[in-house]
Amino acid sequence: MNKAFKPARVRALRGLLVLAGIGTSVCVGSSAAQAQAQPPLKASVIHWWTSGGESQAVKQFADAYNKAGGLWIDNAIAGADQSRATTINRMVGGNAPTAAQFNTSQQFRDFVEQGLLNNVDEVAAAGQWEQILPPSILQAIRINGHYYAAPVNIHMPAWFFYSKAAYRKAGISEEPKSWQEFLAQLAQLKAAGVVPLAFGGQVWQEKITFDAVFAMVGGADLYLRVYRDRDQQAVMSPAFRQVLIEFRKLKAFVDAGSPGRNWNDATAMVVSGKAGVQIMGDWAKGEFSAAKQVAGKDFGCYAGFGPKSPYIVAGDALVFPRTKDALAIKAQKLLAATVTSAAAQVAFSARKGSIPIRNDVDESTLDVCARQGLAIMRDKSRQLANSEMLASPDTTGALQDVLTSYWNRNQTPEVAQKAFARALKDQ
């Protein structure tokens, strides 16, 4: 959801990587130790799961990997951009991690094209990924017939989380059934002295909020015509102009402290009842869980308006930097198999707020929001690919710049339309 590094930089890194060599942090024990027992397969994993709920979630993967005969070496880096930068720097420096987190998107496609990643085809075949994974996830991780990432979750970035206490204070008893009802409820929250919309004014948060409005107000057809087809007429249409107008209506319902606010700090506002609603990915649910709040009791959640509203599919994945070291490759395969296993998927998602990538898990331990998400995913007609699956990182970055200018400056929708069209055309 954040800007990734430009393809030109990735291509430039290729020569450096050839010169430096691709290293790994996998170490081999002494020959004496090997004689006594097989050493664990060390896996250095770079990720940006650093908030309270995320830390509890990633521990489930670490524990599962350790029990499978490996040794998880945690490299948590706050911030997605910073985490990906660390991955690139370590690859350039000849000390590549065993695996690194990326979003399930086009973020790592350039690495694949430059031959910088190992595939995990054997794990995918053994795990029957083609049968158990959603089509949009498969499209993102399967490139030129090979699997270059292990998906670890499915996130929907357009959930609506609300404080039950704040809703009671505002006299709201039902979830909205339309966009207009939602705006009316925000007005009720504001009148009750509650911050209506918990919002983090960062470019990626502005973008996912816009995409939520786009999908709910504009509909899946317009969404795909713009993001997938780059249809200039669709961008310049009255329907897209109306999406921009509806998006900026939300500005009247955020507080003065929103610029620069982290997403989890915005979630904390809903947890405490200071704010009424947050439009955020289901990773926010991990923060509610960390605060000992129960879905359906302390907070509510809904994935859109009505039984046919689009369900945007996003997520995270681990990629595996290229290496020829046999132990490192073995560690990569064990890691890919472990994080995609049914038990690890459920344990991780229960704490992360996501839903499992698999359609064959025991969902009895998951909360009502996760079960709702799994039920929706069974209806393929509602699945809508995240915009980052449909557009390159450069295009996503350019569109983020357009939307943040529109949100923060007194631009007309017409100016934003033209800028949006140029960004789609120029990338």
Secondary structure, DSSP 8 states (H G I E B T S, - for coil): ------HHHHHHHHHHHHHH---BS-----HHHHHHS---EEEEEEE---SHHHHHHHHHHHHHHHHTTEEEEEEE-SSHHHHHHHHHHHHHTT-B-SEEEEESSSTTHHHHHTT-B---HHHHHHTTHHHHS-HHHHHHHEETTEE-EEE--BB-TTEEEEEHHHHHHHT--S--SSHHHHHHHHHHHHHTTSEEE---BSHHHHHHHHHHHIIIII-HHHHHHHHTT--HHHHTSHHHHHHHHHHHHGGGGS-TT-BT--HHHHHHHHHHTSEEEEEE-GGGHHHHHHTT--BTTTEEEESSSSTT--EEEB-EEEE-B----HHHHHHHHHHHHHHTSHHHHHHHHHHHS-B-S-SSS-GGGS-HHHHHHHHHHT-GGGEEE-HHHHS-HHHHHHHHHHHHHHHHS---HHHHHHHHHHHHHH-
